[in-house]
Amino acid sequence: MSDQKGNLLGRRNFLKRSGLAMAGAPLLSMSGRDVRDASPTEDKESDFTFVFMTDIHIKPEMNAPLGFQMAIDKVNTLAPDFVITGGDLVYDVMRGNFEKSDGLFKLYTEMSKGFEMPVYNCIGNHDLFGIYEESPEDETHPDYKYGMWQRYFGDTYYAFDHKGWHFITLNSLDVTDNKRYKGFFHSEQLEWLRDHLEGVDKDTPIVITTHIPLLCTFSQLYGKEGSRTANNGAEVFEIFQHHNLKLVLQGHIHWMEYGNANNRVQFLTGGSIAGNGWKGRRHNTREGFMKIMVKGDSFEYEYVDHGWEAERLRLAAIKK
Ligand SMILES: [Fe+2]
């Protein structure tokens, strides 16, 4: 396996489901605005690899573009079929004025053209334009909240198929009355999700991506301060109860975590690209991303270090 040094847990997480081999499982043929077909002509039964990269927090300062470019270069050497991002693409537009915020999205968009494969983006709290009291903009601005993200990337929740697996990116964010962000799946989206799943075969392995975690041990480990899961995550699981929800990909916490809930749902919290605001590790988690290897109806993963920590320390030593 390539990049063994990036495998934090040092073990394989290969969970094989019996009786549901992918051979013969139908590939979904969905239509409508919410489906983006990543592989219309490819062999549906073959294994594949994808990358989950979260909390990029791109900004012009702190050598952040260099760090992101290193991640892009590393991904290109690994040549996955596609990349899924986990939100917080930029840092940040919650408090920002239009020009600065738009510049951050432009920077992200320009840099992410460097990926040599499709990129499926997810929205994070730092991507919500003008939602904080201190922002000079408000809800009258056309780019308010989800608007700027939508202008650059389209719908904030959508689905696509790849080689017999079904991927759904969700929008896990809303705004409170007192102008803070909250982890929440709004009702319009949950309605869409219910309708959407009616067209998805019960046995099809499903991966969902959410910025705010649905499942996370952070709160248990660190107490109240770390209550970092979505308010109504149970509603999401309820919607999936008769489907084969295989894996939940999560961002936000900037740490690396794998979990297996009762052999029913597995989850990966994907570390981060930015660490602690590009200053170093957050929660002692190295900067990196997840490489996920799908094999039939199962998957393995490893956390890949793209070399930013070493480069950051080298640059800091030169500066002294
Ligand atoms: Fe973040």
Residues whose N, C-alpha, C, O or C-beta is under 5 A from the ligand:
A	BS01	LIG	D55 D88 H252
